[in-house]
Amino acid sequence: MIIEKAKQLLENHEICDHCLGRMFGLLGKSENYIRGKSIRLILNMEREINGESPILEPPKCELCEGVFKKVDHLARMCYEKASKMGLEFETFLVGSRFPKGILEKEQKIMNEFDLKYAELINRELNREIGKILEIILQKQVNKENPDVVFIIEPYTERIELQIKPLHVYGRYRKLVRGIPQTPLKGFKESVASIICRPFSKATGGKCVFHGAGREDIDVRMLGNGRPFVVEVKRPIKRKINLKEIAEEINRSGKVEVLDLKCISTKKAEKVLTPNHKKEYEALVCVEEGISREEVENVVKALKRAEIHQMTPRRVLGRRVDLVRIRRIHEIEGELIDEKHFKLRLITDGGLYIKELISGDGGRTIPSVKEVLRKNAWCEKLDVLNILDGE
């Protein structure tokens, strides 16, 4: 049956040995070119017995238009493009884009002769180029998670490189007040810009900063630091010295980074998902005056309290207006002077501490203001630790 279908195919279409072999490519373990050459040989031997002239391989295949003659050339183009960029990678994959007309013609022939075991043209080309690149690059094909994918348009000879992003995990400490986490109009720098600058320089890629939550501009992030991930898009260099990068960031005197390490995309998503508990220290001002007994009352009233907090008015333009329910797990108070006291709290993530103190016009219940029945506001706030998770 296979020989008969091959005979009909060759009598009706001018097909090269590569494409002839591909039409039966899922049968057996031979290379398609050898398979096609063998099928043509058997058919021509039969034709010779019958006194018929042989069907020779055409100078130009009507199906692939001779693309398989360019395999070495296309592989060399991929090699030269990566080399010229100075691209660092360990694994790769080859992909291709074929014109719609070629793919439609192939499908039409497969349907015409009911070729159920055919291998598609792009798979054949990708594999053949990949075999050559493994030799000249001295690197391995990885079908699951390659560092780079060579996307080839074989007829225009355009090569596109899809480079796997690099993800670096760490924790940052913001040592000063007055800088935002991410770039903001009116501020010369941010936590993100201080951290990303040396990564961009080391990798030659574009860096995107992802923090596990954020603190206000006037709030320091101390203690064990806030988890973050730097995503480096289209990195040219993948082998980077994280110790040197950390030292450069830490020399800023404004931001410190800890525990830098490269992680997978999947791990990066996990790091950024949890809603971490947080430990805070707040300096509270009560203009009407505050006593030690009143500080104790605040601690007693808010310890393990469930806080119902409407979206603070100051962020309504950026956040949906809804009621969040968060819990205070631990709280301690310390009188500083007749108008100030400190609060140290461990709370659920997502609780707005400034509004917990001021009450935000009744939008946060209960609040320090409500307990004291005096106006209270947060003069200084520090995040001391991010708890749970990484």
TASUL-V275058 format. One record per pair of residues at least 4 apart in sequence whose C-alpha atoms are under 6 Angstrom apart, sorted by the first residue. I is the first residue (numbers start at 1). J is the second residue. If there is no record, write none. Layout:
I,J
I,J
This chain:
9,13
14,61
14,62
15,61
16,57
16,61
17,21
17,33
17,36
17,37
18,32
18,33
18,36
20,36
21,25
21,32
21,33
21,35
21,36
22,32
22,118
22,119
23,118
24,117
24,118
25,32
25,118
25,119
26,117
32,36
44,54
47,52
48,52
60,65
60,66
61,65
61,66
71,129
75,129
80,84
82,87
87,236
88,237
88,238
89,147
90,139
91,139
91,140
91,141
91,142
91,146
91,147
92,141
92,142
92,146
92,147
92,148
92,149
93,141
93,142
93,149
94,126
94,130
94,149
94,150
95,126
95,150
95,151
96,151
96,152
96,153
97,153
108,112
110,114
110,115
122,126
126,130
133,137
134,138
134,139
134,140
142,146
147,164
148,162
148,163
148,164
149,161
149,162
150,160
150,161
151,159
151,160
152,159
153,157
153,158
163,234
165,232
165,233
165,234
166,231
166,232
167,230
167,231
167,262
167,263
168,229
168,230
168,261
168,262
168,263
169,228
169,229
169,260
169,261
170,227
170,228
170,258
170,259
170,260
171,225
171,226
171,227
171,228
171,257
171,258
172,225
172,226
172,256
172,257
173,221
173,222
173,225
173,255
173,256
174,220
174,221
174,255
175,220
175,254
175,255
176,220
176,254
177,218
177,219
177,220
178,217
178,218
179,190
179,217
180,190
180,217
181,190
181,191
181,192
182,190
182,192
183,190
192,196
192,209
193,197
195,249
196,207
200,204
200,205
203,235
203,236
203,237
204,235
204,236
205,232
205,233
205,234
205,235
206,232
206,233
207,231
207,232
208,230
208,231
209,230
210,228
210,229
211,228
212,227
212,228
212,272
219,381
219,382
220,382
221,382
221,383
222,383
222,384
223,384
223,385
224,385
250,255
250,256
275,349
276,349
276,387
276,388
277,347
277,348
277,349
277,387
278,346
278,347
278,385
278,386
278,387
279,345
279,346
279,383
279,384
279,385
280,344
280,345
280,382
280,383
280,384
281,343
281,344
281,381
281,382
282,342
282,343
282,380
282,381
283,341
283,342
283,378
283,379
283,380
284,340
284,341
284,342
284,377
284,378
284,379
285,339
285,340
285,376
285,377
286,339
286,376
287,339
289,338
289,339
290,338
290,339
292,335
297,301
299,303
303,330
303,331
304,328
304,329
305,327
305,328
306,326
306,327
307,325
307,326
307,327
307,365
308,324
308,325
308,364
308,365
309,323
309,324
309,363
309,364
310,322
310,323
310,363
311,321
311,322
315,319
326,348
327,347
327,348
328,347
329,346
329,347
330,345
330,346
331,344
331,345
332,343
332,344
333,342
333,343
334,341
334,342
335,341
336,340
336,341
354,378
355,359
355,360
356,367
357,367
357,368
357,377
358,369
358,376
358,377
359,364
359,367
359,369
369,373
369,374
369,375
369,376
